[in-house]
Structure formats: structure tokens, C-alpha cells
């Protein structure tokens, strides 16, 4: 019953595990413990909760809850994918991001536009940002100034790494991953997926 109500009230299962885990606050975890949720899910409830109460900043109970809910809803394969995506995004492991399939990245960033771009020699950070339409406006001039300002200030990332030099030329393996994808981010939450055409 508790699992069902948590699932009905939550859209968190689409998020990678650490993001989902952080939405379950200390109070929520303790309420679930009081209702007996962890007795069914975790045979070693006492050990887990004791560790959680000693070091709540490690998010152990929340992570375990997110794992169990993801396993329940999406199965073993879904859990593995969620863990891979979490590893790529939150550990800064760019190689792990390069191992993911396009559909997994697209599913993770459901609202992120997917843009297909033909790679050209000498393509710069600013060029790819403009081709991916990361900076949109009716007039071209203010857009370019705004894009240049945001990129130079560190508000633009390619594959989880800040790109501050607008003239930097894109390099395969750094800016273009081995799966033919680049993950662009403007600010903290605006993602764009670039699929490079061969």
C-alpha cells in the first residue's frame, strides 16, 4: 500500500537515482520507517536506519529506497540503466556518458531537444551552441552577445564540463563522445542533446 501511494504521488522514478533519492527528505524516510515500509523492502532495516541516523548526509536510506522503487517499476535492466546514468551525471564520469545509448540519454532528459548536426572542421563552442539553438531570440545580434557572455561566464557546459572559451574548436573524444552524442547544458537545468551525423 505504501509503495503504491508513493508511486502515485511521485514522478521521481524517471530521474536518476541520486536525484530521486534527494527528493525523499529525512522526515519522509522516518515516516516510511514508522509505517513499516522498510520491514518488507529491507530485511536489515535496523542496520540501515541506524547508519542513516548516524550519517544522514550520505543519503543511504533514500538511495536504497530509490533503488527498490526503480527495481519494482522498471526491473533489473531499468535499475542498471538508472545507475549508469546516475554515475555519468553525478560523478562527472564523461566516459560513462559516452557508453550510454541515445535513447537512454533522451529518456533521461525527456524535455531536452535532440538536434542533429553535421560535424564540420573548425566548429567552435559558440557555433555548436548556436546550431543547437541553445540561445533563442528573434534578433540575431543580441542572441550572439548573450550567448558569448553566458559561455564566457561559465554558464555553458559540454558533456558535463564547463566550456568558457567561445572560440575553442570541438574535438572528438572531448566534446563529441564515442557514441556520437554531445550533452549541452545552459545554466543549471537547460539541457540539449546533439547527435552528430557521420
C-alpha positions in Angstrom: 0.0 0.0 0.0 2.8 2.4 0.9 4.7 1.7 -2.3 1.6 2.3 -4.4 0.9 5.6 -2.7 4.5 6.7 -3.1 4.4 5.8 -6.8 1.1 7.5 -7.4 2.2 10.8 -5.8 5.7 10.8 -7.3 7.2 11.3 -10.7 10.6 10.8 -9.3 11.2 7.4 -10.9 12.1 9.0 -14.2 15.1 10.7 -12.6 18.5 9.2 -12.0 18.9 7.6 -8.6 20.7 10.4 -6.6 18.2 13.0 -7.8 15.2 10.8 -6.8 16.9 10.0 -3.5 17.3 13.6 -2.6 13.6 14.3 -3.0 12.9 11.9 -0.1 13.7 14.1 3.0 14.8 12.9 6.4 11.2 13.3 7.6 9.8 11.3 4.7 12.2 8.4 5.4 11.3 8.4 9.1 7.6 8.3 8.2 8.1 5.4 5.9 10.1 3.6 8.6 7.3 4.2 11.1 4.7 2.8 8.7 6.8 -0.4 8.4 7.8 0.1 4.7 11.4 -0.9 5.3 10.5 -4.1 7.0 9.2 -5.5 3.7 11.8 -3.9 1.5 14.9 -4.2 3.7 15.5 -7.3 5.8 18.3 -5.5 7.6 16.2 -2.4 8.4 17.7 -1.8 11.8 21.2 -1.7 10.5 20.4 0.6 7.6 18.3 3.0 9.7 21.0 3.1 12.4 23.6 4.1 9.9 21.2 6.6 8.3 20.5 8.3 11.6 24.3 8.5 12.4 25.2 9.9 9.0 22.1 11.3 7.2 24.3 13.3 4.8 25.2 10.0 3.0 21.6 9.5 1.9 21.8 5.7 2.4 18.1 5.2 3.1 17.0 7.4 0.3 19.3 5.8 -2.2 18.1 2.3 -1.1 14.5 3.4 -1.4 15.1 4.8 -4.9 16.8 1.6 -5.9 14.0 -0.6 -4.6 11.3 1.6 -6.2 13.2 1.7 -9.6 13.6 -2.1 -9.4 9.9 -2.5 -8.6 8.7 -0.3 -11.5 11.4 -0.8 -14.2 13.1 -4.2 -13.3 16.8 -5.2 -13.2 17.6 -3.6 -16.6 15.9 -0.3 -15.7 17.8 -0.2 -12.4 21.1 -0.9 -14.2 20.4 1.9 -16.7 19.4 4.3 -13.9 22.6 3.5 -12.0 24.7 4.0 -15.2 23.0 7.4 -15.9 23.5 8.5 -12.3 27.1 7.5 -12.4 27.6 9.5 -15.6 25.8 12.6 -14.4 26.7 12.9 -10.7 30.3 11.6 -10.7 31.3 13.7 -13.7 32.3 10.5 -15.5 32.3 11.6 -19.1 33.3 8.1 -20.3 30.2 6.6 -18.7 28.1 9.2 -20.6 29.8 8.0 -23.8 28.7 4.4 -23.1 25.0 5.3 -22.9 22.7 4.9 -25.9 21.0 7.8 -27.5 17.5 6.7 -26.4 18.7 6.4 -22.7 20.0 9.9 -22.8 16.9 11.2 -24.5 14.7 9.4 -21.9 16.7 10.8 -19.0 16.4 14.3 -20.3 12.8 13.9 -21.6 12.2 17.6 -22.3 15.6 18.2 -23.8 15.6 18.9 -27.5 17.5 16.5 -29.7 19.4 18.2 -32.6 21.2 16.5 -35.4 24.3 18.4 -36.6 26.8 17.5 -39.3 30.3 17.9 -37.9 32.5 20.5 -39.8 36.2 21.2 -39.4 36.8 24.2 -37.1 33.4 24.1 -35.4 33.6 26.1 -32.2 31.8 26.0 -28.9 29.8 29.1 -29.9 29.0 27.5 -33.3 27.6 24.3 -31.7 25.6 26.4 -29.1 24.0 28.4 -31.9 23.3 25.4 -34.2 21.7 23.5 -31.3 19.6 26.7 -30.6 20.6 26.9 -27.0 20.2 30.7 -27.2 17.0 31.7 -29.0 15.6 35.1 -29.8 14.0 36.9 -32.7 17.1 39.1 -33.4 20.5 37.5 -34.2 22.8 40.2 -32.7 21.5 40.3 -29.1 21.5 36.5 -29.2 25.2 36.3 -30.1 26.1 38.8 -27.4 24.1 37.0 -24.8 25.5 33.6 -25.8 29.1 34.9 -25.7 28.5 36.5 -22.3 26.9 33.3 -20.8 29.6 31.0 -22.2 32.5 33.2 -21.0 30.9 33.4 -17.6 30.9 29.6 -17.3 27.2 29.1 -17.8 27.6 26.6 -20.6 28.8 23.0 -20.4 29.6 20.3 -23.0 29.5 16.8 -21.7 29.4 17.9 -18.0 32.5 20.1 -18.5 32.3 23.9 -18.5 33.2 25.5 -21.8 34.3 29.1 -21.2 36.2 29.8 -24.5 33.7 30.6 -27.3 36.4 30.1 -29.9 37.5 26.6 -28.7 37.3 24.1 -31.5 35.4 20.9 -30.8 37.4 17.8 -30.5 36.2 14.2 -30.8 36.5 12.3 -27.5 36.3 15.5 -25.5 33.3 17.4 -27.0 32.0 14.6 -29.1 31.7 11.3 -27.3 32.3 7.9 -28.8 28.5 7.3 -29.0 28.3 10.3 -31.3 26.5 12.5 -28.7 27.2 15.7 -27.0 25.2 16.8 -24.0 25.0 20.6 -23.8 23.8 22.5 -20.8 23.0 26.2 -20.4 22.7 27.3 -16.8 21.8 24.5 -14.3 18.8 22.8 -15.9 18.5 23.5 -19.6 19.8 20.5 -21.5 20.3 20.0 -25.2 21.3 16.7 -26.9 23.4 16.9 -30.0 23.5 13.8 -32.2 26.5 14.1 -34.6 25.8 12.8 -38.1 28.5 10.8 -39.7 
